Amino acid sequence: MRKFLVIIMLSLILSGGAYANPESIKKDGFVIPTNKWKDKIKIDENFVVTNPKDKIIIIYNHGSDGNDVKLKDCFWRSELRNMAQLAGDKINGKEIMVYIHCQGQLEGDLGAKLGKIGMWMKKWEGPYPGTSKMDRRVEGNLDVIKKFVNMGVPKKQIFMSGHSCGGWATLRLTAKYMEEVGGGISLMPACFWNLSKKYKVKKVGYDEAMKKFHKKYPGMAQWRQEQIDIIKEGNAPVLIFTHPMDPFEGLTSDWMDKVPNFKRIVVSEKKKINGKKCKLAGSNWEEPVKNAHTIDWADCFMHYHPVIKEYIASRL
């Protein structure tokens, strides 16, 4: 009997049943504005925009723990707290609405072939064969943008945004389709593993680190560089936030400074912003930021909300 109960419990855990993480959000919808950073995060799944000409739409894209494969999750409630603070604010009399776009179900042609781990095997020499998940994420966002435009929202009042892989997707979309949106806000853009930490960029320097990366994972390195070239050529006027302690692209983002229209803000040298310690939404609301990659989820990042709103205002 005991063995039977253990089997049942394991099946529930593996299937996500009764033990599904309540912090996980796997749907599209509007983030309901909150008055306090600690307020409960709720999503309105109704795709309705009243008085569309008086709205500013921020389409927010999630990160990814698998570059080219399908995922079980999209968003975490903790990452949406700053977006919930921006939602409802007004710029030039126009109200901000934040729309979260779940794309975890997408898969790239290579990911479908090699799987989550296979992409990091040396046997993949490149170039990328077919259509990548990143390409499909861009296409999916273009479809959402079109829906908002058809509803009557002016293109200049639609802003692409996202964290990590979602931030990279923001750079990719604006590079080729800037005429479809008002602008882009990229938060900790990264989608190619923990390059900065793995290859000890701080110790050996960027060039040496990238040399090792290209030697060990030639296909992935080539694919990343091809995307960077697309982003550079696009030269889109986007707002970007990076952090030097971000283990993913923290010290591999300096190429962005050579793109004339980029407005890149290096958040901090520490896990503080403007002298304030950064805290995440933990069980006691006092969980310190351990990974600088998620500093844009922390309460201290609200320091940059005026900068984000100034950028949006400049694009209207």
HULINBEL-V107958 format. One line per field, one symbol per residue. ss: DSSP state (H for helix, E for strand, L for the rest). phi: phi as a letter, one per 40 degrees, with the letter a starting at -180 (. if undefined). burial: # if it has 16 or more other C-alpha atoms within 10 Angstrom, else .. Layout:
# HULINBEL-V107958
ss: ???
phi: ???
burial: ???
This chain:
# HULINBEL-V107958
ss: LHHHHHHHHHHHHHHLLLLLLLLEELLLEEELLLLLLLLLLLEELLLLLLLHHHEEEEEEELLLLLLLLLLLLLEEHHHHHHHHHHLLLEELLEEEEEEEELLLLLLLHHHHHHHHHHLLLLLLLLLLLLLLHHHHHHHHHHHHHHHHHHLLLLHHHEEEEEELHHHHHHHHHHHHHHHHLLEEEEELLLLLLLHHHHLLHHHHLHHHHHHHHHHHLHHHHHHHHHHHHHHHHHLLLLEEEELLLLLLLLLLLHHHHHLLLLEEEELLLLLEELLEELEELLLLLLEELLLHHHHHHLHHHHHHHHHHHHHHHHHL
phi: .ccccccccccccccgdcbcccccbbacicccdbcbcccccbbccccbbcfdcbbbbbcbbccabadbbcbcbbbbdcccccccccdgcbbfgbccbbbcbcbcccacccccccgdcdcccccccgcccgbcccccccccccccdcccccchccdcbbbcaibgcccccccccccbbcccbcibbbbfdaabgcddcdbfdcccgcccccccccccbcccccccccccccccccfccbbbbbbcccccbdbbbcdccccdccbcbcdacbcbbfgcccbbcccbgbccccbccbccccccccdcdccccccdcccc
burial: ........................##########..#...###.....#..####################.################.##..###########.######...##..##...##..#...###.###.###..##.##.##########################.#.##################.###....#..##..##.########...##..##.####################..#..#..###..##..###....####.......#..###########.#...##.##..#.
